[in-house]
Amino acid sequence: MDTSKYWAKSDKVTTLVIHNAALREALDKLYELGYIEKEMYELLKIACEYHDLGKINEMFQARMKNKKLHFDLEKEIPHNVLSLFFVDSERVNKINPEDKKNYVRMLFAILYHHYNSDLMRMVSSSKRQLENIFPQDAFPDIQDEIYSLPIGIEEEISEVIGLKDEKAVKMKGLLHKCDYAASGHYPIEFRNDFLLSGLEYLLMQWNNPADQEKQEIQSAEEVALSEQDKNENENERATVDWNSLQYFCKEKQNQNIIVVAQTGMGKTEAGLLWIGNHKGFFVLPIRTAINAIYNRLRKDMLVNSDKIDEQVGILHSEQLEYYTKNIEGSDEDIYEYVKRGKQFSLPLNISTLDQLFDFIFQYPGYELKLATLSYSRIVIDEIQMYNAELLAYLIFGLEKIVKMGGKVAILTATLPPFVKELLEQHLNIPKENQEVFIDDKKARHHIKVCDKKINAEDIVKLYLKNKEACKSNPHKGNKILVVCNKIKTAQKIFDDVNELIKAKYDKEEIHIFHSRFIKEDREKLEKEIIEFGQTGNKSEDVVEKGGIWITTSVVEASLDIDFDYLVTELQDLCSLLQRMGRCNRKGLKSVFESNCYIYLQIDSADLIGKTKRTGRRGKEKVYGFIDATLYELE
């Protein structure tokens, strides 16, 4: 059939032959990258060829020539319905004669590549109208290309709709992905050929702090080779290497894993080593942590950072605003960068849960996202941060991803036993792929429990005591992190600390950071606390500063900050351990004296199940956010 004379788009440029060639180019890229297997590739070649042939009808072609004409469902049958009649079942079944469902799956993928209400009814009615839709005198060259659909095909198609048939979901999702890339004129995927070399470059930086400013270089491989020559010639010995956690993840790249490791052991690097040079998604619970990891990748790990828009992106609700403020480039360049991320073309993505796992609701077109995840590696960091509802969505979604071929790594500092059991049950991860990593060589915390409410007086007393000690010991740090359970508490502590400090000193570094700041101020504070809380990888790199940051749970997970002292209200054990992970994070500081102060008493109104109040309509309302039973046990 000559499709060069039929229009696929109304731009007077894109014919069916041009559009299908673009789909085929996108499909070839997926196959070249190894993202799809041979059988799926052959099936999709046919699906790409057939998916829009229903556009060869008089009404559609008339609309392509005259933009004033519009689609009328009462008069015109959608082209995705008509395309079904061009599918040659014998040609499809030859791909794999043993799998008789491939023909039905292909009909499903083509039929639903555009969504219309009541498509099955349209399929039934269109069987009786073919002679009017494709009249002999108008399109004589296609009569031999039209096939009748088997009796009962509607029921067979219905059987593969939803998540009941993974192969059908993948076929439809990949057809969507190829179609969107062809219509949008953007690359369907960029190759990940940079991450492992970027990580090795990071390791080299750790071993050679003087070389941390990036030089004009061609690639990370050249950096590694030049460094190797230098080591051989000068007999230099590396002092930093990947630790046992990171080696474990690197060796298990092609397997699903569950890893529990204490904070500060390098879980971010471990997760990236597990992703390797593959399509990857790094999922974190909060935007602050996502932005921090993205910046680390951009500045410390990616040698050719001028290609950032082809390598790594962020996926969260403030993506555009963040790029606009932090990435150089024209509005058009930034918009293109955002589009690549939203179309899942970038090889490495740092994302929130909601940007990926909404596919479980099976909205029209959800298959594209799930099909992409089916050839990806997904790292779930700090899984304990999600509530029961989000955790259910996550585990259900991970189960579907694993069934379709995707790989999953659970990396966390705290993993409740019941969550571990659910992961084992639904993801079928063997025991040899589960590991706990604890560095017992370094004592990082010396805890003092205070049976009273957190207060400004104690914080100021600790700060001033350390300030005095710093005069005789220049290596003593005085960075104090205060973590409150509520914003209201943090605000009061901040005001009280300021008032007490000002009684003795005019200027001291006292800051407050929580989730209610406007975007501009919050981004500024994020950068400031990360910069303030930096510590090197060796004892001689420790940067001594003095100051107080009063915060909430926004600093709990995945922020690479390292304070000298932690003052915190009691929370559940998972949160408490996360908070402690922001103090002496790398174990380079002395723990001769207490460095973690935990205040046990909290307001009874904050306990779930303890406080009940009656609303205006007489209904009981339960306030609080901390489980009373767990609080009493702790």
VEXDREN-2710 file (C-alpha; in Angstrom, 1 decimal):
% VEXDREN-2710
k/r/px/py/pz
1/MET/0.0/0.0/0.0
2/ASP/1.3/3.4/-0.9
3/THR/0.8/5.6/2.2
4/SER/2.8/8.5/0.9
5/LYS/-0.3/10.2/-0.6
6/TYR/-2.3/10.1/2.7
7/TRP/-1.9/12.7/5.4
8/ALA/-1.2/11.8/9.0
9/LYS/-1.1/15.4/10.3
10/SER/-2.7/18.6/9.2
11/ASP/0.7/20.4/8.7
12/LYS/0.7/19.5/5.0
13/VAL/4.1/17.9/5.6
14/THR/3.6/14.7/7.6
15/THR/2.2/11.9/5.5
16/LEU/1.5/8.5/6.9
17/VAL/4.8/7.2/5.4
18/ILE/6.8/10.0/7.1
19/HIS/5.0/9.5/10.5
20/ASN/5.4/5.7/10.5
21/ALA/9.1/6.1/9.6
22/ALA/9.5/8.3/12.6
23/LEU/7.9/5.7/14.8
24/ARG/10.1/3.0/13.4
25/GLU/13.2/5.2/14.1
26/ALA/12.1/5.6/17.7
27/LEU/11.4/1.8/18.0
28/ASP/14.8/1.0/16.6
29/LYS/16.4/3.2/19.2
30/LEU/14.7/1.2/22.0
31/TYR/15.9/-2.0/20.5
32/GLU/19.4/-0.7/20.0
33/LEU/19.7/0.3/23.6
34/GLY/18.6/-3.2/24.7
35/TYR/15.4/-2.0/26.3
36/ILE/13.1/-4.4/24.5
37/GLU/13.5/-8.1/23.5
38/LYS/13.4/-9.4/19.9
39/GLU/9.8/-10.7/19.9
40/MET/8.4/-7.4/21.2
41/TYR/10.5/-5.5/18.7
42/GLU/9.0/-7.5/15.8
43/LEU/5.5/-7.1/17.1
44/LEU/5.9/-3.4/17.5
45/LYS/7.2/-3.0/14.0
46/ILE/3.8/-4.3/12.8
47/ALA/1.9/-2.2/15.3
48/CYS/3.7/1.0/14.3
49/GLU/2.9/0.3/10.7
50/TYR/-0.8/-0.4/11.2
51/HIS/-1.7/2.0/14.1
52/ASP/-2.7/5.0/12.0
53/LEU/-3.9/3.3/8.8
54/GLY/-7.5/4.1/9.7
55/LYS/-6.7/7.7/8.8
56/ILE/-7.1/6.5/5.2
57/ASN/-10.7/7.5/5.0
58/GLU/-12.5/10.3/3.2
59/MET/-13.6/12.3/6.3
60/PHE/-10.2/12.2/8.0
61/GLN/-8.3/13.2/4.9
62/ALA/-10.8/16.0/4.2
63/ARG/-10.1/17.3/7.7
64/MET/-6.4/17.2/7.1
65/LYS/-6.8/19.4/4.1
66/ASN/-9.3/21.8/5.6
67/LYS/-8.6/22.9/9.2
68/LYS/-12.1/24.4/9.5
69/LEU/-13.6/20.9/9.5
70/HIS/-13.7/19.2/12.9
71/PHE/-14.1/15.6/14.1
72/ASP/-17.8/14.7/14.7
73/LEU/-18.3/11.4/16.6
74/GLU/-21.8/11.2/15.3
75/LYS/-20.6/11.1/11.7
76/GLU/-17.1/9.8/11.8
77/ILE/-15.6/6.6/13.2
78/PRO/-12.3/7.3/15.0
79/HIS/-9.2/6.3/13.0
80/ASN/-7.9/4.0/15.8
81/VAL/-11.0/1.9/15.4
82/LEU/-10.7/1.7/11.6
83/SER/-7.0/0.8/11.9
84/LEU/-8.0/-2.6/13.4
85/PHE/-9.3/-3.7/10.0
86/PHE/-5.8/-3.5/8.4
87/VAL/-4.1/-5.8/10.9
88/ASP/-3.2/-9.1/9.2
89/SER/-3.6/-11.8/11.9
90/GLU/-1.4/-14.3/10.0
91/ARG/1.5/-11.9/9.8
92/VAL/1.2/-11.2/13.5
93/ASN/1.0/-14.9/14.5
94/LYS/4.1/-15.8/12.5
95/ILE/6.2/-13.8/15.0
96/ASN/5.5/-16.4/17.7
97/PRO/3.2/-19.2/16.6
98/GLU/3.0/-20.6/20.1
99/ASP/1.5/-17.4/21.5
100/LYS/-2.0/-17.0/20.1
101/LYS/-2.8/-13.9/22.1
102/ASN/-0.4/-11.6/20.3
103/TYR/-3.0/-10.7/17.6
104/VAL/-5.5/-9.7/20.3
105/ARG/-2.9/-7.7/22.2
106/MET/-2.0/-5.8/19.1
107/LEU/-5.6/-5.0/18.4
108/PHE/-5.9/-3.7/22.0
109/ALA/-2.7/-1.6/21.6
110/ILE/-3.9/0.0/18.4
111/LEU/-7.5/0.5/19.4
112/TYR/-6.6/2.2/22.7
113/HIS/-3.6/4.3/21.5
114/HIS/-6.3/7.1/21.4
115/TYR/-9.0/7.0/24.0
116/ASN/-12.6/7.4/23.2
117/SER/-15.6/6.4/25.2
118/ASP/-17.3/3.2/24.3
119/LEU/-14.7/2.0/21.8
120/MET/-16.1/-1.6/21.8
121/ARG/-19.5/-0.4/20.6
122/MET/-17.7/1.5/17.8
123/VAL/-15.8/-1.7/16.8
124/SER/-19.1/-3.6/16.6
125/SER/-20.9/-1.0/14.6
126/SER/-18.0/-0.3/12.2
127/LYS/-18.0/-3.9/11.0
128/ARG/-21.3/-3.1/9.3
129/GLN/-20.2/0.2/7.8
130/LEU/-16.9/-0.7/6.1
131/GLU/-18.3/-0.5/2.6
132/ASN/-19.3/3.1/3.2
133/ILE/-16.1/4.1/5.0
134/PHE/-13.7/2.8/2.3
135/PRO/-15.7/3.0/-1.0
136/GLN/-14.2/1.2/-3.9
137/ASP/-14.1/4.2/-6.2
138/ALA/-12.3/6.4/-3.7
139/PHE/-9.6/4.1/-2.5
140/PRO/-9.3/1.2/-4.9
141/ASP/-5.7/0.4/-3.8
142/ILE/-6.6/-0.6/-0.2
143/GLN/-9.4/-3.1/-0.7
144/ASP/-7.0/-6.1/-0.5
145/GLU/-5.5/-4.6/2.7
146/ILE/-8.8/-4.7/4.7
147/TYR/-9.6/-7.7/6.8
148/SER/-12.7/-8.7/8.7
149/LEU/-12.5/-9.0/12.5
150/PRO/-13.2/-12.4/14.1
151/ILE/-16.6/-12.9/15.8
152/GLY/-16.4/-12.2/19.5
153/ILE/-13.1/-10.2/19.2
154/GLU/-14.6/-7.5/21.4
155/GLU/-14.7/-9.9/24.4
156/GLU/-11.1/-11.1/23.7
157/ILE/-9.8/-7.6/23.7
158/SER/-11.7/-6.9/26.9
159/GLU/-9.8/-9.8/28.5
160/VAL/-6.4/-8.1/28.1
161/ILE/-7.5/-4.6/29.3
162/GLY/-6.0/-3.4/32.5
163/LEU/-3.1/-5.1/34.4
164/LYS/-4.3/-8.6/33.7
165/ASP/-1.9/-9.1/30.7
166/GLU/1.6/-7.6/31.2
167/LYS/2.6/-8.2/27.6
168/ALA/-0.4/-6.3/26.3
169/VAL/0.3/-3.4/28.7
170/LYS/3.9/-3.3/27.5
171/MET/3.0/-3.4/23.8
172/LYS/0.5/-0.6/24.2
173/GLY/2.8/1.5/26.4
174/LEU/5.7/1.2/24.0
175/LEU/3.5/2.0/21.0
176/HIS/2.4/5.2/22.9
177/LYS/6.0/6.0/23.6
178/CYS/7.0/5.7/20.0
179/ASP/4.0/7.6/18.8
180/TYR/4.5/10.5/21.2
181/ALA/8.2/10.7/20.3
182/ALA/7.5/10.7/16.6
183/SER/4.7/13.3/16.9
184/GLY/6.6/15.5/19.3
185/HIS/9.9/15.3/17.3
186/TYR/12.0/14.5/20.3
187/PRO/14.5/11.6/21.0
188/ILE/12.6/8.7/22.6
189/GLU/15.6/7.8/24.8
190/PHE/19.1/9.2/25.5
191/ARG/21.9/6.7/26.2
192/ASN/23.3/6.3/29.7
193/ASP/27.0/6.1/29.0
194/PHE/28.2/8.4/31.7
195/LEU/27.1/7.4/35.2
196/LEU/29.7/4.8/36.1
197/SER/32.5/6.9/34.7
198/GLY/31.1/9.8/36.6
199/LEU/31.1/7.9/39.9
200/GLU/34.7/6.8/39.3
201/TYR/35.5/10.5/38.7
202/LEU/33.9/11.3/42.1
203/LEU/36.1/8.6/43.7
204/MET/39.1/10.2/42.1
205/GLN/38.1/13.6/43.5
206/TRP/37.9/12.1/47.0
207/ASN/41.4/10.7/46.7
208/ASN/42.8/13.9/45.2
209/PRO/41.1/16.9/46.9
210/ALA/43.4/19.3/45.2
211/ASP/42.1/18.3/41.8
212/GLN/38.4/18.8/42.6
213/GLU/38.1/21.8/40.3
214/LYS/37.1/20.3/37.0
215/GLN/39.6/20.7/34.2
216/GLU/38.9/21.0/30.5
217/ILE/38.7/17.3/29.7
218/GLN/37.1/15.1/27.0
219/SER/35.7/12.3/29.1
220/ALA/35.8/10.6/32.5
221/GLU/37.6/7.7/30.9
222/GLU/40.5/10.0/30.0
223/VAL/40.6/11.3/33.5
224/ALA/40.7/7.8/34.9
225/LEU/43.5/6.8/32.5
226/SER/45.6/9.9/33.2
227/GLU/45.2/9.2/37.0
228/GLN/46.2/5.6/36.5
229/ASP/49.4/6.7/34.7
230/LYS/50.1/9.1/37.5
231/ASN/49.7/6.5/40.2
232/GLU/51.9/4.0/38.3
233/ASN/54.6/6.6/37.8
234/GLU/54.6/8.1/41.3
235/ASN/53.5/4.9/43.2
236/GLU/50.6/6.8/44.8
237/ARG/48.1/4.8/46.8
238/ALA/44.4/5.5/46.9
239/THR/43.2/6.2/50.3
240/VAL/39.4/6.1/49.6
241/ASP/37.5/3.3/47.8
242/TRP/33.9/2.1/47.6
243/ASN/32.8/0.5/50.8
244/SER/31.1/-2.9/51.3
245/LEU/27.6/-1.4/50.8
246/GLN/28.6/0.2/47.5
247/TYR/30.4/-2.9/46.2
248/PHE/27.3/-5.0/47.1
249/CYS/25.1/-2.7/45.1
250/LYS/27.5/-2.6/42.2
251/GLU/27.7/-6.4/42.0
252/LYS/23.9/-6.8/42.2
253/GLN/23.1/-4.5/39.3
254/ASN/20.9/-7.0/37.5
255/GLN/19.0/-8.2/40.6
256/ASN/16.3/-6.9/42.9
257/ILE/17.8/-6.0/46.3
258/ILE/16.8/-4.8/49.8
259/VAL/19.6/-2.9/51.6
260/VAL/19.5/-1.4/55.1
261/ALA/22.5/0.8/55.9
262/GLN/23.1/3.3/58.6
263/THR/23.1/7.0/57.6
264/GLY/26.3/8.4/56.2
265/MET/27.5/5.2/54.6
266/GLY/26.9/6.5/51.1
267/LYS/23.5/5.1/50.1
268/THR/23.2/7.6/47.3
269/GLU/26.4/6.5/45.6
270/ALA/25.4/2.9/46.3
271/GLY/22.1/3.4/44.5
272/LEU/23.7/5.1/41.6
273/LEU/26.3/2.2/41.3
274/TRP/23.4/-0.2/41.3
275/ILE/21.7/1.7/38.4
276/GLY/25.0/1.8/36.5
277/ASN/24.8/2.6/32.9
278/HIS/21.1/1.7/32.6
279/LYS/17.9/3.6/32.5
280/GLY/17.3/4.7/36.1
281/PHE/14.8/6.4/38.5
282/PHE/15.9/7.4/42.0
283/VAL/12.8/7.9/44.1
284/LEU/12.9/10.1/47.2
285/PRO/10.1/11.3/49.5
286/ILE/10.8/15.0/49.6
287/ARG/11.8/17.7/47.0
288/THR/14.6/19.1/49.2
289/ALA/16.5/15.8/49.0
290/ILE/15.8/15.5/45.3
291/ASN/17.2/18.9/44.6
292/ALA/20.2/18.2/46.7
293/ILE/21.1/14.9/44.9
294/TYR/20.5/16.5/41.5
295/ASN/23.0/19.2/42.4
296/ARG/25.5/16.7/43.6
297/LEU/25.2/14.8/40.3
298/ARG/25.4/17.9/38.2
299/LYS/28.4/19.4/40.0
300/ASP/30.4/16.5/41.4
301/MET/29.8/13.4/39.3
302/LEU/29.0/14.3/35.7
303/VAL/32.2/15.3/33.9
304/ASN/30.5/16.5/30.8
305/SER/28.1/18.7/32.6
306/ASP/27.3/20.7/29.5
307/LYS/25.2/17.8/28.5
308/ILE/23.1/17.8/31.6
309/ASP/19.9/18.1/29.6
310/GLU/20.6/14.7/28.0
311/GLN/21.7/13.0/31.2
312/VAL/19.8/13.6/34.3
313/GLY/16.6/15.4/35.3
314/ILE/14.3/16.0/38.3
315/LEU/10.6/15.0/38.4
316/HIS/8.5/16.8/40.9
317/SER/5.8/19.5/41.0
318/GLU/8.3/22.4/41.1
319/GLN/10.5/21.1/38.3
320/LEU/10.2/24.1/35.9
321/GLU/10.7/26.7/38.7
322/TYR/13.8/24.9/39.9
323/TYR/15.4/24.7/36.4
324/THR/14.6/28.3/35.7
325/LYS/16.5/29.5/38.8
326/ASN/19.4/27.0/38.7
327/ILE/20.1/26.1/35.1
328/GLU/21.6/28.4/32.5
329/GLY/19.9/28.6/29.2
330/SER/17.1/30.2/27.2
331/ASP/13.5/29.7/28.0
332/GLU/13.2/27.4/25.0
333/ASP/16.1/25.3/26.2
334/ILE/14.7/24.9/29.7
335/TYR/11.2/24.1/28.3
336/GLU/12.8/21.4/26.1
337/TYR/14.6/20.1/29.1
338/VAL/11.4/19.9/31.1
339/LYS/9.6/18.1/28.2
340/ARG/12.3/15.5/28.0
341/GLY/11.9/14.7/31.7
342/LYS/8.1/14.5/31.5
343/GLN/8.3/12.2/28.5
344/PHE/10.8/10.0/30.4
345/SER/13.5/10.4/27.7
346/LEU/16.3/11.1/30.1
347/PRO/18.4/8.2/31.2
348/LEU/18.6/9.2/34.9
349/ASN/15.7/10.7/36.8
350/ILE/15.4/11.9/40.4
351/SER/11.8/11.8/41.3
352/THR/9.0/11.9/43.9
353/LEU/6.7/8.9/44.3
354/ASP/3.6/10.6/42.8
355/GLN/5.4/11.3/39.5
356/LEU/5.8/7.6/38.7
357/PHE/3.4/5.4/40.7
358/ASP/0.2/7.1/39.7
359/PHE/0.0/4.4/36.9
360/ILE/-1.6/2.1/39.5
361/PHE/-4.9/4.1/39.0
362/GLN/-4.9/2.9/35.3
363/TYR/-5.8/6.3/33.8
364/PRO/-6.0/6.4/30.0
365/GLY/-2.5/6.1/28.7
366/TYR/-0.9/4.8/32.0
367/GLU/0.8/2.0/30.0
368/LEU/3.5/4.3/28.7
369/LYS/4.8/5.0/32.2
370/LEU/4.7/1.3/33.2
371/ALA/6.3/0.1/30.0
372/THR/9.1/2.6/30.6
373/LEU/9.6/1.4/34.1
374/SER/9.6/-2.2/32.8
375/TYR/13.1/-1.7/31.4
376/SER/14.4/0.6/34.1
377/ARG/16.1/0.3/37.4
378/ILE/14.2/1.9/40.3
379/VAL/15.8/2.9/43.6
380/ILE/13.4/3.6/46.5
381/ASP/15.2/5.6/49.1
382/GLU/13.9/6.1/52.7
383/ILE/10.8/3.9/52.3
384/GLN/9.9/4.4/56.0
385/MET/8.8/8.0/55.2
386/TYR/5.6/7.0/53.5
387/ASN/2.3/6.6/55.3
388/ALA/0.2/3.4/55.1
389/GLU/-1.7/4.5/52.0
390/LEU/1.3/5.6/50.0
391/LEU/3.1/2.5/51.1
392/ALA/0.3/0.3/49.7
393/TYR/0.5/2.2/46.4
394/LEU/4.2/1.8/46.2
395/ILE/4.4/-1.9/46.9
396/PHE/1.5/-2.6/44.5
397/GLY/3.3/-0.6/41.8
398/LEU/6.7/-2.3/42.5
399/GLU/5.1/-5.7/42.2
400/LYS/3.8/-4.8/38.7
401/ILE/7.1/-3.3/37.6
402/VAL/9.0/-6.4/38.7
403/LYS/6.5/-8.7/36.9
404/MET/7.1/-6.8/33.7
405/GLY/10.9/-7.0/33.9
406/GLY/11.9/-3.9/35.8
407/LYS/14.5/-4.0/38.6
408/VAL/14.1/-2.6/42.1
409/ALA/16.5/-1.6/44.9
410/ILE/15.2/-0.7/48.3
411/LEU/17.8/1.4/50.1
412/THR/17.0/2.8/53.5
413/ALA/18.5/3.5/57.0
414/THR/15.4/2.1/58.7
415/LEU/13.1/-0.6/57.5
416/PRO/10.1/-1.7/59.7
417/PRO/9.9/-5.5/59.8
418/PHE/6.3/-5.6/58.5
419/VAL/7.4/-3.5/55.5
420/LYS/10.3/-5.9/54.8
421/GLU/7.8/-8.9/54.9
422/LEU/5.5/-7.2/52.4
423/LEU/8.4/-6.5/50.1
424/GLU/9.6/-10.1/50.3
425/GLN/6.1/-11.4/49.7
426/HIS/5.3/-9.2/46.7
427/LEU/8.7/-8.7/45.1
428/ASN/10.0/-12.2/45.7
429/ILE/13.5/-11.0/46.7
430/PRO/15.8/-13.9/47.8
431/LYS/17.6/-13.7/51.1
432/GLU/21.0/-13.5/49.3
433/ASN/19.9/-10.2/47.9
434/GLN/19.1/-8.7/51.2
435/GLU/21.8/-7.2/53.4
436/VAL/22.3/-5.0/56.4
437/PHE/25.4/-2.7/56.6
438/ILE/26.6/-1.2/59.8
439/ASP/30.0/0.4/60.4
440/ASP/30.9/-0.7/64.0
441/LYS/34.4/0.8/63.8
442/LYS/33.2/4.3/64.4
443/ALA/31.2/5.5/67.3
444/ARG/29.1/8.4/66.0
445/HIS/26.6/9.2/68.8
446/HIS/26.7/9.8/72.5
447/ILE/23.1/10.2/73.6
448/LYS/21.7/12.1/76.5
449/VAL/18.0/11.6/77.3
450/CYS/16.2/14.6/78.8
451/ASP/12.9/13.9/80.6
452/LYS/11.4/17.3/79.8
453/LYS/10.2/19.5/77.0
454/ILE/12.6/20.9/74.4
455/ASN/13.5/24.5/75.3
456/ALA/15.6/27.4/74.2
457/GLU/17.5/27.7/77.5
458/ASP/19.2/24.3/77.1
459/ILE/20.0/25.0/73.5
460/VAL/21.6/28.4/74.2
461/LYS/23.5/27.0/77.2
462/LEU/25.0/24.2/75.0
463/TYR/25.9/26.7/72.3
464/LEU/27.6/29.2/74.6
465/LYS/29.5/26.5/76.4
466/ASN/30.9/25.2/73.1
467/LYS/31.6/28.7/71.9
468/GLU/33.8/29.3/75.0
469/ALA/35.5/25.9/74.5
470/CYS/36.3/26.8/70.9
471/LYS/38.6/29.6/72.1
472/SER/41.0/27.0/73.5
473/ASN/40.3/24.3/70.9
474/PRO/40.1/25.6/67.4
475/HIS/39.1/22.1/66.1
476/LYS/36.0/21.9/68.2
477/GLY/32.8/22.3/66.2
478/ASN/29.7/24.1/67.4
479/LYS/27.1/23.4/64.7
480/ILE/23.8/22.6/66.5
481/LEU/20.8/21.1/64.6
482/VAL/17.5/21.4/66.4
483/VAL/14.6/19.3/65.1
484/CYS/11.1/19.9/66.3
485/ASN/8.0/17.9/65.6
486/LYS/5.8/20.9/64.8
487/ILE/6.4/24.2/62.9
488/LYS/4.8/26.0/65.8
489/THR/7.3/24.6/68.2
490/ALA/10.2/25.5/65.9
491/GLN/9.0/29.0/65.6
492/LYS/8.8/29.5/69.3
493/ILE/12.2/28.0/69.9
494/PHE/13.7/30.2/67.2
495/ASP/12.2/33.4/68.8
496/ASP/13.3/32.3/72.3
497/VAL/16.9/31.4/71.2
498/ASN/17.3/34.7/69.4
499/GLU/16.2/36.6/72.4
500/LEU/18.5/34.8/74.8
501/ILE/21.5/35.0/72.4
502/LYS/21.1/38.7/71.7
503/ALA/21.3/39.3/75.5
504/LYS/25.1/38.5/75.2
505/TYR/26.0/38.7/71.5
506/ASP/25.0/41.0/68.7
507/LYS/25.5/38.6/65.7
508/GLU/25.3/34.9/65.7
509/GLU/24.3/32.3/63.1
510/ILE/20.8/31.4/64.0
511/HIS/18.4/30.1/61.3
512/ILE/15.0/28.5/61.0
513/PHE/13.9/26.1/58.3
514/HIS/10.5/24.4/57.8
515/SER/8.0/23.7/55.0
516/ARG/5.9/26.8/55.2
517/PHE/8.4/29.2/53.7
518/ILE/7.5/30.6/50.3
519/LYS/9.4/28.9/47.4
520/GLU/12.0/31.6/47.0
521/ASP/13.0/31.6/50.7
522/ARG/12.8/27.9/51.0
523/GLU/15.2/27.3/48.1
524/LYS/17.6/29.8/49.6
525/LEU/17.4/28.1/53.0
526/GLU/17.9/24.6/51.4
527/LYS/21.2/25.8/49.8
528/GLU/22.3/27.5/53.0
529/ILE/21.8/24.5/55.3
530/ILE/23.4/22.1/52.9
531/GLU/26.5/24.4/52.6
532/PHE/26.6/25.0/56.3
533/GLY/26.3/21.3/57.1
534/GLN/29.2/20.1/54.9
535/THR/32.0/17.8/56.2
536/GLY/34.7/16.3/54.1
537/ASN/35.5/12.6/53.7
538/LYS/38.6/12.6/55.8
539/SER/39.3/13.9/59.4
540/GLU/41.5/16.7/58.1
541/ASP/38.6/17.9/55.9
542/VAL/36.3/18.6/58.8
543/VAL/35.1/22.2/58.5
544/GLU/34.5/23.8/61.9
545/LYS/31.7/26.3/62.1
546/GLY/29.4/27.7/64.7
547/GLY/25.7/28.3/64.5
548/ILE/22.2/27.0/65.3
549/TRP/19.6/25.7/62.8
550/ILE/16.1/25.2/64.1
551/THR/14.1/22.9/61.8
552/THR/11.4/20.3/61.4
553/SER/11.2/16.9/59.8
554/VAL/12.2/18.5/56.4
555/VAL/15.8/17.6/57.2
556/GLU/15.2/14.0/58.2
557/ALA/15.8/12.1/55.0
558/SER/18.5/12.0/52.4
559/LEU/20.0/15.4/53.1
560/ASP/23.8/15.2/53.2
561/ILE/24.3/17.5/56.2
562/ASP/26.7/16.9/59.1
563/PHE/26.2/18.8/62.4
564/ASP/28.2/18.5/65.6
565/TYR/25.2/18.3/67.9
566/LEU/21.5/17.3/67.6
567/VAL/18.8/18.5/69.9
568/THR/15.5/16.9/69.1
569/GLU/12.0/16.1/70.4
570/LEU/11.1/12.4/70.7
571/GLN/9.6/10.9/67.6
572/ASP/9.0/7.3/66.3
573/LEU/12.2/5.3/66.2
574/CYS/12.5/5.5/62.3
575/SER/12.4/9.3/62.4
576/LEU/14.7/9.5/65.4
577/LEU/17.4/7.4/63.7
578/GLN/17.1/9.6/60.6
579/ARG/17.5/12.7/62.7
580/MET/20.6/11.3/64.4
581/GLY/22.0/10.6/60.9
582/ARG/22.4/14.4/60.5
583/CYS/24.8/14.5/63.5
584/ASN/28.4/13.3/63.1
585/ARG/27.3/11.7/59.9
586/LYS/30.7/10.4/58.9
587/GLY/32.0/9.6/62.3
588/LEU/35.0/11.9/62.1
589/LYS/34.2/13.8/65.3
590/SER/34.8/13.0/68.9
591/VAL/32.0/11.5/70.9
592/PHE/33.7/11.9/74.3
593/GLU/30.8/14.1/75.4
594/SER/27.1/13.9/74.5
595/ASN/26.3/15.0/71.0
596/CYS/22.6/13.9/70.7
597/TYR/20.0/15.3/73.2
598/ILE/16.6/13.7/73.0
599/TYR/13.7/15.5/74.8
600/LEU/11.0/13.0/75.9
601/GLN/8.1/15.2/76.8
602/ILE/5.8/16.4/74.1
603/ASP/2.3/18.0/74.1
604/SER/-0.4/15.4/74.8
605/ALA/-2.5/17.0/72.0
606/ASP/0.1/15.7/69.5
607/LEU/-0.7/12.1/70.4
608/ILE/-3.1/10.2/68.2
609/GLY/-5.9/8.6/70.3
610/LYS/-5.2/10.6/73.4
611/THR/-7.0/13.8/72.6
612/LYS/-10.5/14.1/71.3
613/ARG/-12.4/17.3/70.8
614/THR/-15.9/17.9/69.8
615/GLY/-16.6/20.0/66.7
616/ARG/-19.5/22.4/66.2
617/ARG/-21.7/19.7/64.8
618/GLY/-21.2/17.5/67.8
619/LYS/-18.9/15.0/66.0
620/GLU/-15.7/13.9/67.7
621/LYS/-12.4/15.0/66.1
622/VAL/-9.1/13.3/66.9
623/TYR/-6.1/15.5/66.8
624/GLY/-2.4/14.5/66.8
625/PHE/0.1/12.9/64.6
626/ILE/2.2/10.8/66.9
627/ASP/1.1/7.3/67.7
628/ALA/0.4/7.2/71.5
629/THR/1.2/3.5/71.9
630/LEU/4.5/3.8/70.2
631/TYR/5.3/7.0/72.2
632/GLU/4.6/5.3/75.5
633/LEU/6.7/2.2/74.5
634/GLU/9.7/4.4/73.6
END
